[in-house]
């Protein structure tokens, strides 16, 4: 049996390398995704602004966060917890490998550090933070009338999908923004070259993957986080505007916000040139902080309305119907309060859901818990943080806290901590004392 398995594996690998453009080859050759994947996919460049805009900078000697020592026991792996452990913010963030962190308050950089060879100009894949930028770009397209309404059927812009499944006529732009498409797509990040995620990520023809989709639910019936929803949303934007994703992003976001560095978006291949709108943007922390500033100012950039205030308001809507996920932004922490009243921290909301399953908490009782409030006699539930955030696979974040006029951007190679709870703690317990 072992010999048969070995032979099968060898044949699989050999077959993969006979087809260098196929999913199997890419999955075997490149393995699991990482922050440097822009090096393996064709890129469409998002050019930096001709008139870069800069944050003010606090003098290095005045940056108290550089030396502030604090209790930061907010680990994804609870076995690492040490009640005696105290560290600086820089030491904490260094544990996530190569990356960067920037803390901006009142338009002034109060903390900025880089690790593992990163510097201010270093770009890396931001994974699902791309979804939040795709949502922003959709908002611009709606404001400009290219997309008439978020209630428009997707088939108004991609009519050929009706040939794949007539259910597509019921799928709207709003469903994509809220991740309620009902499409049968497994958000599986394991190294499986035959999974739907692998076909989307490594495949040379994204539209072919979309055309093969079927529905497991009627659109709108259920929230189910799916990269496919943002992929189709990006396709709608391109069809509606008649411009490539990168071109429209450059014109409507990168240029007016004064982005300092070129960014790019990965494409399926150089022939089809479909942008990976769900997780393929490559950029740097300083420019993402400007996205945070735009949302902090409700879509306004120095007097110019880039996207409607109403669009931003929908993005930060704290409605539990989508597990506090709205227009591709998150509005809750990755933590729960257990029966003892203490917090448990997790790497992402998938792990939160798994923990709820283990605890036997019914789905309709999982999202009604906020800090300091119990629902009935049930002391188990989700914590609502004070801010909201865009989030990527390996702990890439744009964290926004309006009440402190605060933006924190963290990029990195791996996810060691529950960063959102870390940022909540930093902002609420320390920023009033040190700023």
VOGU-3710 file (C-alpha; in Angstrom, 3 decimals, decimal comma):
1> xxxxxxxxxx> 0,000/0,000/0,000  2,819/2,379/0,935  4,595/1,609/-2,346  1,417/2,298/-4,328  0,952/5,614/-2,554  4,548/6,615/-3,258  4,255/5,729/-6,940  0,986/7,664/-7,206  2,593/10,706/-5,629  5,537/10,542/-8,024
11> xxxxxxxxxx> 3,176/10,277/-10,995  1,157/13,216/-9,690  4,255/15,388/-9,396  5,530/14,342/-12,833  2,137/15,097/-14,382  2,108/18,490/-12,744  5,464/19,496/-14,188  4,381/18,503/-17,697  1,848/21,358/-17,557  3,598/24,450/-16,138
21> xxxxxxxxxx> 0,545/26,701/-16,605  -1,986/24,447/-14,855  -3,277/24,506/-11,288  -1,562/21,262/-10,338  1,855/22,502/-11,428  1,516/25,832/-9,646  0,220/24,236/-6,450  3,011/21,639/-6,360  5,749/24,042/-7,432  4,825/26,955/-5,177
31> xxxxxxxxxx> 3,137/25,264/-2,222  0,962/27,259/0,134  0,458/30,974/-0,388  2,780/33,540/1,176  3,375/37,291/1,224  5,853/37,074/-1,652  3,486/35,480/-4,170  3,573/38,601/-6,333  6,853/37,135/-7,588  5,157/34,094/-9,116
41> xxxxxxxxxx> 2,071/35,641/-10,744  1,818/38,187/-13,563  1,203/41,650/-12,084  -0,798/44,682/-13,139  0,811/47,805/-11,696  -1,087/50,392/-9,668  1,110/53,465/-10,125  2,016/55,716/-7,208  0,617/59,228/-7,111  2,311/62,053/-8,958
51> xxxxxxxxxx> 1,708/64,234/-5,888  2,435/62,069/-2,833  0,808/62,994/0,467  2,676/62,452/3,742  1,641/62,014/7,352  3,278/64,233/9,925  5,845/62,387/12,027  6,397/62,579/15,740  10,059/63,104/16,589  11,736/59,755/17,384
61> xxxxxxxxxx> 12,688/60,960/20,855  9,042/61,731/21,628  7,663/58,380/20,502  6,772/56,914/23,864  5,403/53,745/22,254  8,980/52,859/21,305  9,790/52,171/24,953  6,408/51,505/26,562  6,494/48,093/28,267  3,126/46,426/28,642
71> xxxxxxxxxx> 1,321/43,176/29,316  0,617/41,802/25,857  -0,429/38,218/26,530  -2,781/37,992/23,566  -1,618/34,813/21,876  -3,394/32,699/19,296  -1,577/29,743/20,915  -2,701/29,803/24,565  0,257/27,618/25,573  2,497/30,653/25,083
81> xxxxxxxxxx> 0,718/32,602/27,804  3,048/33,797/30,533  1,605/36,068/33,258  5,082/37,458/33,908  5,755/38,344/30,290  5,943/42,035/29,483  7,374/43,557/26,338  7,458/46,595/24,106  5,164/46,896/21,118  8,194/46,460/18,864
91> xxxxxxxxxx> 9,201/43,219/20,582  5,657/41,940/20,314  5,399/42,670/16,597  8,834/41,210/15,853  7,389/37,829/16,789  5,392/37,793/13,560  8,468/37,537/11,344  9,313/39,926/8,497  6,807/42,758/8,357  5,857/46,243/9,451
101> xxxxxxxxxx> 3,635/48,188/11,825  2,573/51,820/11,738  0,482/53,625/14,357  -1,075/56,899/13,183  -3,090/59,177/15,431  -4,369/62,615/14,486  -2,589/62,311/11,118  0,759/61,892/12,874  2,948/58,779/12,861  3,425/57,842/16,524
111> xxxxxxxxxx> 5,094/54,463/15,999  6,720/52,866/12,949  8,924/49,783/12,863  10,051/47,209/10,308  11,347/43,682/10,709  13,182/41,015/8,747  14,497/43,267/5,999  11,312/45,278/5,500  11,437/49,060/5,236  8,883/51,746/4,426
121> xxxxxxxxxx> 8,984/50,967/0,702  8,725/47,175/1,041  5,645/45,708/-0,577  4,012/42,390/0,263  0,798/40,538/-0,454  -1,988/41,811/1,802  -4,307/38,866/1,047  -7,922/39,518/2,103  -7,310/43,153/2,963  -7,685/43,258/-0,834
131> xxxxxxxxxx> -11,385/42,488/-0,351  -11,845/45,695/1,637  -10,126/47,690/-1,111  -12,321/45,995/-3,712  -15,366/47,047/-1,691  -14,048/50,620/-1,621  -13,561/50,566/-5,381  -17,092/49,233/-5,824  -18,347/52,163/-3,750  -16,597/54,565/-6,100
141> xxxxxxxxxx> -18,127/52,819/-9,123  -21,583/53,144/-7,543  -21,000/56,826/-6,757  -19,973/57,459/-10,353  -22,980/55,606/-11,753  -21,058/52,813/-13,455  -22,874/50,428/-11,141  -26,424/51,739/-10,928  -27,295/50,119/-7,613  -25,994/47,404/-5,325
151> xxxxxxxxxx> -29,359/45,737/-5,932  -28,413/45,193/-9,577  -28,148/41,550/-10,623  -24,592/40,503/-11,366  -25,819/39,297/-14,754  -26,453/42,914/-15,767  -22,668/43,156/-15,996  -21,632/39,549/-16,651  -24,576/38,234/-18,704  -22,816/35,047/-19,797
161> xxxxxxxxxx> -23,195/33,656/-16,268  -26,852/32,957/-17,064  -25,629/30,165/-19,333  -23,889/28,548/-16,375  -26,800/28,613/-13,934  -30,045/30,576/-14,131  -29,774/31,165/-10,369  -27,185/33,831/-11,203  -30,073/36,133/-12,160  -30,900/36,346/-8,428
171> xxxxxxxxxx> -27,335/37,169/-7,363  -26,857/40,896/-6,715  -23,887/43,153/-6,082  -25,148/43,548/-2,504  -24,959/39,798/-1,977  -21,307/39,851/-3,032  -20,488/42,748/-0,707  -22,083/40,950/2,238  -20,717/37,517/1,305  -24,222/36,098/0,941
181> xxxxxxxxxx> -23,965/34,751/-2,600  -25,030/31,199/-1,811  -22,366/29,914/-4,190  -20,878/26,498/-3,585  -17,253/27,373/-2,931  -15,027/25,938/-0,238  -12,812/28,543/1,444  -10,099/25,944/2,087  -6,492/27,107/2,436  -4,953/23,643/2,787
191> xxxxxxxxxx> -2,381/22,470/0,247  -4,871/20,648/-1,960  -4,356/21,315/-5,690  -7,858/20,050/-6,439  -9,760/22,377/-4,092  -11,876/25,271/-5,309  -9,590/27,741/-3,559  -6,529/26,292/-5,309  -8,256/26,495/-8,685  -9,103/30,133/-8,074
201> xxxxxxxxxx> -5,709/31,086/-6,633  -3,411/29,102/-8,919  -5,631/28,653/-11,963  -4,771/30,418/-15,245  -8,397/31,309/-16,075  -10,467/32,767/-13,228  -13,560/33,259/-15,375  -13,568/29,568/-16,263  -13,643/28,786/-12,536  -16,556/31,193/-12,050
211> xxxxxxxxxx> -18,505/29,691/-14,942  -18,319/26,246/-13,339  -19,839/27,422/-10,061  -23,111/26,089/-8,695  -25,288/27,325/-5,859  -25,742/25,597/-2,513  -28,230/28,209/-1,268  -30,395/30,868/-2,832  -28,520/34,206/-2,868  -29,155/36,241/0,273
221> xxxxxxxxxx> -30,259/33,354/2,475  -27,044/32,884/4,426  -23,754/34,600/5,177  -20,812/32,411/4,211  -17,397/34,029/3,890  -16,083/33,401/0,391  -13,202/34,768/-1,639  -15,215/33,928/-4,724  -17,716/36,665/-3,873  -15,013/39,341/-3,964
231> xxxxxxxxxx> -13,555/37,839/-7,124  -16,872/38,209/-8,929  -17,301/41,687/-7,439  -14,014/42,751/-9,004  -15,131/41,358/-12,350  -18,347/43,374/-12,079  -16,305/46,537/-11,441  -14,146/45,906/-14,501  -17,133/45,202/-16,734  -19,091/48,200/-15,427
241> xxxxxxxxxx> -16,254/50,718/-15,753  -14,662/49,303/-18,887  -11,271/49,594/-17,186  -8,908/47,141/-15,617  -9,010/46,754/-11,861  -5,508/48,236/-11,500  -6,231/51,169/-13,795  -9,424/52,111/-11,946  -7,756/51,664/-8,538  -4,883/53,874/-9,616
251> xxxxxxxxxx> -7,131/56,641/-10,929  -9,721/56,689/-8,140  -7,729/55,697/-5,046  -3,949/55,677/-5,461  -3,675/59,028/-7,236  -6,059/61,168/-5,140  -4,837/59,716/-1,828  -1,244/60,585/-2,689  0,102/57,051/-2,432  3,882/57,091/-2,149
261> xxxxxxxxxx> 4,731/53,746/-3,743  3,695/51,596/-6,669  1,377/48,739/-5,797  0,181/45,874/-7,963  -2,467/43,207/-8,221  -1,827/39,604/-9,228  -3,477/38,298/-12,401  -4,644/34,798/-13,231  -2,287/34,758/-16,219  -0,851/37,100/-18,831
271> xxxxxxxxxx> -3,451/36,112/-21,439  -6,732/36,444/-19,525  -5,464/39,178/-17,178  -8,190/38,802/-14,570  -7,211/40,468/-11,285  -7,223/38,488/-8,047  -9,559/40,996/-6,401  -10,081/38,892/-3,286  -6,471/38,547/-2,150  -3,934/39,617/-4,741
281> xxxxxxxxxx> -3,009/43,223/-3,958  0,619/43,913/-3,105  1,418/47,182/-1,367  3,140/48,716/1,668  1,996/49,731/5,145  2,368/53,502/4,808  -0,030/53,634/1,860  -2,553/51,339/3,534  -2,592/53,781/6,444  -4,057/56,296/3,991
291> xxxxxxxxxx> -6,932/53,903/3,283  -7,502/53,895/7,036  -7,440/57,698/7,109  -9,984/57,829/4,270  -12,412/55,644/6,244  -11,664/57,509/9,461  -12,841/60,644/7,639  -15,946/58,921/6,264  -14,746/58,778/2,670  -13,451/62,341/2,519
301> xxxxxxxxxx> -9,864/63,148/1,591  -8,793/66,704/2,361  -12,147/68,094/1,252  -12,706/65,755/-1,689  -15,341/63,052/-1,309  -13,708/59,905/-2,709  -16,568/57,595/-1,752  -19,957/58,459/-0,255  -20,206/58,704/3,515  -23,153/56,318/3,310
311> xxxxxxxxxx> -20,853/53,676/1,817  -18,469/53,922/4,753  -21,402/53,799/7,175  -22,546/50,533/5,604  -19,022/49,155/5,988  -18,991/49,787/9,733  -22,538/48,603/10,396  -22,677/46,532/13,577  -25,437/44,194/12,504  -24,974/40,603/13,570
321> xxxxxxxxxx> -26,761/39,246/10,484  -23,353/38,778/8,822  -21,363/38,003/11,974  -20,380/41,678/12,067  -18,909/41,439/8,569  -20,134/44,280/6,365  -18,997/45,333/2,909  -15,787/43,315/3,415  -14,874/44,948/6,746  -14,879/43,317/10,192
331> xxxxxxxxxx> -16,559/44,921/13,184  -15,774/42,486/16,013  -12,749/41,053/17,786  -11,485/37,474/17,403  -12,233/36,616/20,985  -15,021/35,167/23,052  -15,924/35,398/26,705  -16,231/31,959/28,241  -18,479/30,780/31,066  -15,957/31,998/33,644
341> xxxxxxxxxx> -16,137/35,504/32,215  -12,568/35,516/30,887  -11,508/36,077/27,291  -10,194/33,455/24,895  -8,295/34,700/21,849  -8,216/33,196/18,361  -6,408/33,729/15,100  -9,516/34,378/13,019  -13,285/34,152/13,143  -13,224/30,613/11,694
351> xxxxxxxxxx> -11,488/29,472/14,882  -14,045/31,412/16,921  -16,835/29,481/15,189  -15,084/26,156/15,847  -14,772/27,031/19,529  -18,470/27,875/19,695  -19,190/24,456/18,175  -17,065/22,805/20,852  -18,923/24,710/23,573  -22,304/23,827/22,085
361> xxxxxxxxxx> -23,408/27,446/21,758  -26,358/27,714/19,313  -25,720/29,847/16,244  -28,443/32,333/17,110  -26,775/33,040/20,456  -23,207/33,590/19,341  -23,144/37,189/18,320  -25,022/39,011/21,049  -22,241/39,509/23,522  -20,328/42,715/24,034
371> xxxxxxxxxx> -17,787/43,700/26,632  -19,587/44,159/29,945  -22,958/42,806/28,828  -24,504/39,372/29,258  -27,518/38,053/27,374  -29,701/36,221/29,859  -27,846/33,522/31,770  -25,516/32,710/28,887  -22,022/33,941/29,705  -20,560/32,738/26,426
381> xxxxxxxxxx> -20,382/34,948/23,373  -18,441/37,137/21,008  -16,756/40,350/22,053  -17,421/43,524/20,143  -14,258/45,567/19,868  -14,330/49,365/19,814  -12,950/49,661/16,282  -13,232/47,939/12,924  -10,707/46,467/10,541  -9,709/44,974/7,233
391> xxxxxxxxxx> -7,975/41,641/7,663  -5,637/39,396/5,686  -4,742/35,717/5,976  -1,485/36,065/7,918  -2,415/38,925/10,197  -2,403/41,802/7,733  -4,569/44,573/9,178  -5,918/48,044/8,712  -7,327/48,786/12,166  -9,456/51,905/12,626
401> xxxxxxxxxx> -10,669/53,370/15,913  -12,681/56,557/15,292  -12,993/57,561/18,948  -9,198/57,889/19,153  -8,717/59,170/15,585  -6,450/56,168/15,214  -5,222/53,964/12,372  -2,910/50,987/12,865  -1,509/48,990/9,953  0,258/45,709/10,501
411> xxxxxxxxxx> 1,752/43,608/7,685  3,708/40,421/8,183  4,706/36,933/7,204  2,917/35,005/9,899  0,219/35,417/12,511  1,273/34,764/16,083  -1,059/37,001/18,061  -4,696/38,022/18,102  -3,755/41,410/16,753  -7,188/43,046/16,869
421> xxxxxxxxxx> -7,476/42,458/20,603  -3,888/43,645/20,917  -4,771/46,907/19,153  -7,925/47,284/21,258  -5,900/46,874/24,429  -3,194/49,255/23,268  -5,682/51,944/22,269  -7,989/51,769/25,259  -5,504/51,159/28,054  -2,376/52,958/26,951
431> xxxxx> -2,917/55,579/24,299  -4,709/58,061/26,593  -1,740/57,865/28,957  1,097/58,155/26,471  -0,205/60,571/23,829
//
